[in-house]
Amino acid sequence: MSRLEKHLEKERKQKLFLIIFLIIFFIIFFFTYGIQIIIDASIFISKLTSKNRPVETNQSSTQYGLLDIENIPMATNSSTIEIKGSVFNLEKIVGYLNDKKVIEKEVKNKSSFSLTIDSLNEGDNKFYLEGFDDQGRLIKKTQKYNIFYKKEKPKIEIEEPQDKSQTHKDRIIVKGKTEPETIIKINDLPVVVDVLGNFEAEVALSEGENKIKITASDIAGNTAEKIITVSYQKED
C-alpha cells in the first residue's frame, strides 16, 4: 500500500469515528434532555392556546327531568279519580283533561305526587301531564292516557226461564242478554258472553224452589244483579 493510500485510509477512519461519536452524543443528549424539552414545549403551547379558549361550564342548556304516572285507572264509575306518580328535578306539573288545563301543582323538592282529577266526561277521556322547570320551560311530557267513565249499571235481560216459573226437569237453560264486554256470573259461576252480549248456561235444580242469581259487572266497576225463582217438581 502506497503512502497516499495509507493517508486516505486514515482520514476515512477518523471521519467514521467522528460520525459514530456524534451519533452517540446526540442519542445520549436526546434521552437525557430531549424528551423533557419536548414535554415542556408541549405544555407551553397548551397554555398559550388555552388562554384563547372559551371557559366551559358544567351547566347544560338542556335540563334533565323525570315525570312518570304510575297509577291511573283505565276505567271508572266515578267522575273523580286519583292519579299518583313520581317526579324529579321539576318545579311544577300541569294536568290536561281532554286538552283542557284542569290542575297545576308545585312539586319542587318532591319525589312523588298525588292529584285529584274531577269532572270526567261520560265515555272516553284523554289525560296527560307536563313538567316545567323553575324558569317556566317545558321539560317533560307524559303520554296521553285514556280513561273510560261509565256511571250506569250494566243491563241484564233474562229471556228464559221466566221468573216464578215451574218445571218438571232437573236442569234448565238460562238465556239472557247484556252489554258487550260485561262479565256475567250465574250462581257465582262465570258464563261466556259473546260479542253481541248474549249469554246462556245450564243450571241444575234441586227439588222445590230454586233461587237463580245473575250478576253483571263492567270494566268501570259497576255491578247489577237479578234473581229469578224456578220451582222444580218431579213428575208422578
Summary of the structure (lengths in Angstrom):
residues: 236
radius of gyration: 44.6
end to end distance: 155.6
largest distance: 158.6
contacts: 595
relative contact order: 0.12
helix: 21%
strand: 44%
